[in-house]
Amino acid sequence: MVDIPDKFKSLINEENYSIDDVGMSDSTVILFHDKILKIQTISEESENEYHVMEWLQNKLPVPMVLGFERDEKKTYLLMTKVPGEMSCADQYMKNPEQLITILAEGLQMLWKVDISNCAYTCNLEKKLQMAKYTVENNLVDMDDVEPDTFGENGFENPELLLEWLNNNKPEEELVLSHGDFCLPNIFLSNGKVSGYIDLGKTGIADKWQDIALCYRSLIHNFDGKYTGKQYQGFVADMLFEKLGIEPKWDKIRYYILMDELF
């Protein structure tokens, strides 16, 4: 078993567990029957996840914090397990209209949260500062980018992409943003969103950041990028029809490109 703080041992006892290997996170996620222990290297995101999760209690369906500890290198977040299944589960992928209806409602639920006392901001200025750090420290994962982001039909390197992002900043429409609105992070049950997880990037940001990452996640999950299994029936217009808005393709492209640097 992974070393855990003594404070948590009485809550966990000797329960059986498994390790979650779904998603792109570099954290260690230990799954128990009705709770989850998330272990991460100390960072602004790992600290933010705990604080935002506490703040969102009774505002949105998020896990309940059972305990939070840190040592010299890591944070330990013990939380309840949200009900339902990931929105990329087979039953939802086979019914794209139902899936996209629920995801659109999930986006709108975020936007309705009052952000006047939200303590964490992850707006464009903040994101570009973070992107500068990843670029300057060679932390951009060049093996996990869209095929046309770099190279012959894209940017020569991350430095030039960052320069372009700084020179083409869109006007922001600030709301509560999940920050990583991808299908594995949104749980569904009984025809609605039952839980938002991976909240380290959650805070005040442009609504189009979540729309862009949701759109990209839908494309990749339907085309089988992660599982090799392709699904039929998704077209881009469906998401915007369910949201009741016109797509802003320049902003969608901008935020997808920005995410390449993380």
C-alpha positions as CSV (number, residue, x, y, z in Angstrom):
1,M,0.0,0.0,0.0
2,V,1.1,3.5,-0.7
3,D,2.2,5.4,2.4
4,I,-0.6,7.6,3.7
5,P,-0.9,10.0,6.6
6,D,-1.7,8.4,9.9
7,K,-4.8,10.7,10.2
8,F,-6.4,8.8,7.3
9,K,-5.7,5.3,8.4
10,S,-8.8,5.0,10.7
11,L,-11.0,6.2,7.8
12,I,-9.6,3.7,5.4
13,N,-8.9,0.8,7.7
14,E,-7.9,-2.3,5.6
15,E,-10.3,-1.7,2.8
16,N,-9.6,-3.2,-0.6
17,Y,-8.5,-0.7,-3.2
18,S,-7.5,-0.3,-6.8
19,I,-5.4,2.2,-8.7
20,D,-7.1,4.4,-11.2
21,D,-5.2,4.7,-14.5
22,V,-7.8,6.6,-16.5
23,G,-7.1,10.1,-17.6
24,M,-4.0,12.2,-18.3
25,S,-3.1,13.2,-14.8
26,D,0.3,12.5,-13.2
27,S,-1.3,12.1,-9.7
28,T,-1.8,8.7,-7.9
29,V,-5.5,8.0,-7.4
30,I,-6.5,5.2,-5.1
31,L,-10.0,3.9,-5.3
32,F,-11.8,2.5,-2.2
33,H,-15.4,1.3,-2.0
34,D,-16.9,4.8,-1.3
35,K,-13.9,7.1,-1.1
36,I,-10.9,8.2,-3.1
37,L,-7.4,9.1,-2.0
38,K,-5.6,11.5,-4.5
39,I,-1.8,11.9,-4.0
40,Q,-0.1,14.7,-5.9
41,T,3.2,16.5,-5.9
42,I,2.7,19.8,-4.1
43,S,1.6,22.5,-6.5
44,E,-0.8,25.4,-6.8
45,E,-3.3,23.0,-8.5
46,S,-3.2,20.4,-5.8
47,E,-3.8,23.1,-3.1
48,N,-6.5,24.7,-5.2
49,E,-8.4,21.4,-5.7
50,Y,-8.9,21.1,-2.0
51,H,-10.0,24.7,-1.4
52,V,-12.3,24.8,-4.5
53,M,-13.9,21.5,-3.5
54,E,-14.7,22.9,-0.1
55,W,-16.0,26.1,-1.6
56,L,-18.3,24.3,-4.0
57,Q,-20.1,22.2,-1.4
58,N,-23.8,22.8,-1.8
59,K,-23.2,24.7,-5.0
60,L,-22.4,21.9,-7.4
61,P,-22.2,18.1,-7.2
62,V,-18.5,17.6,-6.2
63,P,-16.8,15.2,-3.9
64,M,-16.9,15.9,-0.1
65,V,-13.6,16.4,1.5
66,L,-12.9,13.8,4.2
67,G,-9.4,15.0,4.9
68,F,-6.4,16.9,3.5
69,E,-2.8,16.6,4.5
70,R,0.6,17.5,3.1
71,D,4.2,16.6,3.8
72,E,7.4,18.0,2.4
73,K,6.7,16.8,-1.2
74,K,3.1,15.7,-1.6
75,T,-0.5,16.5,-0.9
76,Y,-3.1,13.9,0.2
77,L,-6.7,14.6,-0.5
78,L,-9.2,12.1,0.8
79,M,-12.7,12.5,-0.6
80,T,-16.0,10.8,-1.2
81,K,-16.5,9.0,-4.5
82,V,-19.1,10.7,-6.7
83,P,-22.0,8.5,-8.0
84,G,-22.5,7.5,-11.6
85,E,-20.1,6.8,-14.5
86,M,-17.7,8.8,-16.5
87,S,-19.4,10.5,-19.4
88,C,-17.2,8.6,-21.8
89,A,-18.8,5.3,-20.6
90,D,-20.1,3.1,-23.4
91,Q,-23.8,3.6,-22.6
92,Y,-23.4,7.3,-23.1
93,M,-21.1,7.2,-26.1
94,K,-23.8,5.1,-27.9
95,N,-26.4,7.8,-27.3
96,P,-24.7,11.0,-28.4
97,E,-27.8,13.2,-28.3
98,Q,-28.4,12.3,-24.6
99,L,-24.7,12.7,-23.8
100,I,-24.3,16.1,-25.3
101,T,-27.6,17.3,-23.8
102,I,-26.3,16.4,-20.3
103,L,-22.8,17.9,-20.9
104,A,-24.4,21.1,-22.1
105,E,-26.4,21.3,-18.9
106,G,-23.2,20.6,-17.0
107,L,-21.5,23.6,-18.6
108,Q,-24.5,25.8,-17.9
109,M,-24.6,24.6,-14.2
110,L,-21.0,25.9,-13.8
111,W,-21.8,29.2,-15.4
112,K,-24.7,29.8,-13.0
113,V,-22.5,29.7,-9.9
114,D,-22.0,33.1,-8.4
115,I,-18.3,33.9,-8.8
116,S,-18.3,37.1,-6.7
117,N,-16.5,35.4,-3.8
118,C,-14.6,32.7,-5.7
119,A,-11.0,32.8,-4.4
120,Y,-9.3,31.3,-7.4
121,T,-8.8,32.9,-10.7
122,C,-7.5,31.0,-13.8
123,N,-8.2,33.6,-16.4
124,L,-6.2,34.2,-19.5
125,E,-3.5,36.3,-17.9
126,K,-2.9,33.6,-15.3
127,K,-2.9,30.8,-17.9
128,L,-0.4,32.6,-20.1
129,Q,1.9,33.1,-17.1
130,M,1.7,29.4,-16.4
131,A,2.3,28.6,-20.1
132,K,5.4,30.8,-20.0
133,Y,6.8,28.7,-17.2
134,T,6.1,25.4,-19.0
135,V,7.7,26.6,-22.2
136,E,10.8,28.2,-20.5
137,N,11.4,25.0,-18.5
138,N,10.9,22.6,-21.5
139,L,7.8,21.0,-19.8
140,V,5.6,20.8,-22.9
141,D,4.8,17.2,-23.8
142,M,5.4,17.2,-27.5
143,D,4.2,13.6,-27.8
144,D,0.7,14.6,-26.6
145,V,-0.3,17.3,-28.9
146,E,-2.7,17.6,-31.9
147,P,-1.1,16.5,-35.1
148,D,-1.2,19.9,-36.8
149,T,-0.2,22.1,-33.8
150,F,3.6,21.9,-34.6
151,G,5.5,21.1,-37.7
152,E,4.9,21.8,-41.4
153,N,1.3,23.0,-41.0
154,G,1.6,24.5,-37.5
155,F,3.9,26.3,-35.2
156,E,7.7,25.7,-35.4
157,N,8.0,25.3,-31.6
158,P,6.2,26.0,-28.3
159,E,8.0,29.4,-28.0
160,L,6.3,30.6,-31.2
161,L,3.0,29.2,-30.1
162,L,3.2,31.1,-26.8
163,E,4.1,34.3,-28.7
164,W,1.1,33.8,-30.9
165,L,-1.2,33.3,-27.9
166,N,0.1,36.5,-26.3
167,N,-0.5,38.4,-29.5
168,N,-4.0,37.1,-30.1
169,K,-5.7,37.2,-26.8
170,P,-9.5,37.1,-27.1
171,E,-12.0,39.0,-25.0
172,E,-13.0,36.9,-22.0
173,E,-16.5,36.0,-20.8
174,L,-15.8,35.2,-17.2
175,V,-17.7,32.5,-15.4
176,L,-16.8,29.6,-13.1
177,S,-14.7,27.3,-15.3
178,H,-14.0,23.7,-14.5
179,G,-10.6,24.2,-16.3
180,D,-10.4,20.6,-17.7
181,F,-13.9,19.9,-18.9
182,C,-13.1,16.5,-20.5
183,L,-15.4,13.5,-20.5
184,P,-13.5,11.5,-17.9
185,N,-13.9,14.4,-15.4
186,I,-17.7,14.6,-15.7
187,F,-19.8,11.9,-14.1
188,L,-23.3,11.2,-15.1
189,S,-26.2,9.3,-13.5
190,N,-30.0,9.3,-14.0
191,G,-29.8,11.6,-17.0
192,K,-27.9,14.4,-15.3
193,V,-24.4,15.4,-14.1
194,S,-23.8,13.6,-10.8
195,G,-20.2,14.8,-10.2
196,Y,-17.4,17.0,-11.3
197,I,-13.9,15.7,-10.5
198,D,-10.3,16.8,-11.0
199,L,-10.9,20.4,-9.8
200,G,-7.3,21.6,-9.6
201,K,-7.8,24.1,-12.5
202,T,-11.3,25.2,-11.4
203,G,-11.8,28.9,-11.0
204,I,-12.8,32.1,-12.7
205,A,-12.0,31.9,-16.5
206,D,-13.5,32.4,-19.9
207,K,-16.5,30.2,-20.6
208,W,-15.0,29.3,-24.0
209,Q,-12.1,27.5,-22.4
210,D,-14.5,24.8,-21.1
211,I,-16.4,24.7,-24.3
212,A,-13.2,24.2,-26.3
213,L,-11.9,21.4,-24.2
214,C,-15.4,19.7,-24.1
215,Y,-15.5,19.9,-27.9
216,R,-12.1,18.4,-28.3
217,S,-12.8,15.7,-25.8
218,L,-16.0,14.7,-27.6
219,I,-14.1,14.5,-31.0
220,H,-11.4,12.3,-29.5
221,N,-13.7,10.0,-27.6
222,F,-16.0,9.5,-30.6
223,D,-13.1,8.9,-33.0
224,G,-11.5,6.3,-30.6
225,K,-8.3,8.1,-29.8
226,Y,-8.1,6.7,-26.3
227,T,-9.8,3.3,-26.5
228,G,-9.6,2.4,-30.1
229,K,-13.3,2.1,-30.2
230,Q,-15.1,4.5,-32.5
231,Y,-18.7,5.7,-32.1
232,Q,-21.1,7.2,-34.5
233,G,-23.6,10.0,-34.4
234,F,-21.6,13.1,-33.1
235,V,-21.4,16.2,-35.2
236,A,-20.0,19.5,-33.9
237,D,-23.2,21.5,-34.2
238,M,-24.9,19.3,-31.6
239,L,-23.0,20.8,-28.7
240,F,-23.8,24.4,-29.7
241,E,-27.4,23.6,-30.4
242,K,-27.8,22.2,-26.9
243,L,-26.0,25.2,-25.4
244,G,-28.2,27.6,-27.5
245,I,-25.2,29.6,-28.7
246,E,-23.3,30.2,-31.9
247,P,-19.8,28.6,-32.0
248,K,-16.9,31.0,-31.8
249,W,-14.4,29.0,-33.7
250,D,-11.5,31.4,-33.3
251,K,-11.9,31.2,-29.5
252,I,-12.3,27.4,-29.6
253,R,-9.1,27.1,-31.6
254,Y,-7.3,29.5,-29.3
255,Y,-8.1,27.6,-26.1
256,I,-7.3,24.2,-27.7
257,L,-3.9,25.6,-28.8
258,M,-3.3,27.1,-25.3
259,D,-4.0,23.7,-23.7
260,E,-1.2,22.2,-25.8
261,L,1.3,24.0,-23.6
262,F,0.1,22.1,-20.4
